[in-house]
Amino acid sequence: MTFLGIVRDRADDGRPVMGLEYQAHAAMALAEFAAIEAEARHRFGDIEMAIAHRVGSLDVGEVAVAVAVAAPHRGEAFDACEYAIDELKRRAPIWKKELYAGGGGEWKANACRE
């Protein structure tokens, strides 16, 4: 199971987005990724997981985050992947700034949308 999060062309409020700028505390983010992976293995069993998140300026359509999970059964892979992306957005020290068409930008919470 692989999840790729791409930069969307619209903000949640409908404004056109030209791109995103990501910043992170790299050492803390990597430690949080490792903790999320360990928790997922404990919760979902015999899985392998990889998490990657880009930093810097990204254009619309580019991949910002990737979560890949291998498991003997697809149910565990889907569940572990969903758990990982939700926890990453909730806990990882990663910040994003939406860059709007026409100028300007706004730092946004890196949180899950239900």
N, C-alpha and C positions, 0 to 999 in steps of 0.2 A: 504494500500500500504506500503510495506516495502522495503527499500534499505539497503543491507549489502555490505560494501566495504571491500574486502579481500586483503591481501598482495599477490601481483603477483610475479611470479618467474622470471620475466624479466623486466629490466628497459626499459624506452622508447627508448633508443638507442640500445637495444638488449642484453645488458650484463646480465648474469645470476645473480639473486638476491637471497641471502640466508635468508634475513629478513629485517625488518625495525626497527628503533628506533624512537619513538615519544617523543617529549617534548612539554609541553604546560604551559602557564600561566593560571592555573586552574580557578581562580576567574574571570579573564577577559573572558576566553573561555565560562564559564557558563553564564555570562552576555550576551555575543554575541549570544549564543544559544537561550536564552530567547527573545532577540530582534528579531531574525530571526523567531521564532515561532509566536510572536505577529504580525510581518509584514505579515507572511503567512496567519494568520487568517483574517487580514484586506483585503488582496488581494483575497483570495479564499473562504471566507465565513465560513460556519459552519463546521470547521474542528477541530480535536484534533491532536496534534503532540508531538512526543518525539524524542530527539536527544541525542546520546551518542557517545563519541570518546575515545578510549583507549590511554594510554600513556605507555611508557616503551618499552621493546624489544618484537617484535612479529615475529613469524616464518611465512614462506610462507604458505598460506592457512588460516591463522587466520583472524578473523573479526577485522578490525581496526575502522570502523565507522558504525553506524546504525541510520537510519532515519525511523520512522514509522508514518504514517498518516492515520487517520480514517475520513471518510467523507460520507455524504449521497449518493454521486455520485462518480464513479471512476475517472472521468475526473479531478475533483477538487483535488482528492487525488494524482493522478499522477503528476499534475502540481505543487501542493504544495510540494511534495517530491523532485521533480527536483529543484524547487526554493531553498529549504532548503539546499540540498547538494552543489549546486553551490555557494550559499552565504556563507556557512560554509567554503568551500575551499578558497573563496575570502577574508573572513574577520576574521575568528577565529585565535587567536594567538597560532597556533599549528605548530610545525616544525617536519620534518621527515628526517631521515638519511637512505639512502639506503646502505645496507651492501652487498658487492659483493662477489661472489664465488672467491676463490683465494686470498681473503684479501682486505682490504681497504673499504672505504665507502665515501659517498658524501652527504652533506646536500642538499636537494632539495626544491624548492618552492612548497608549498601546494596550487597549483592553478588548475583551471579547464582546462581540455583538450577539445577542441571543436571538 
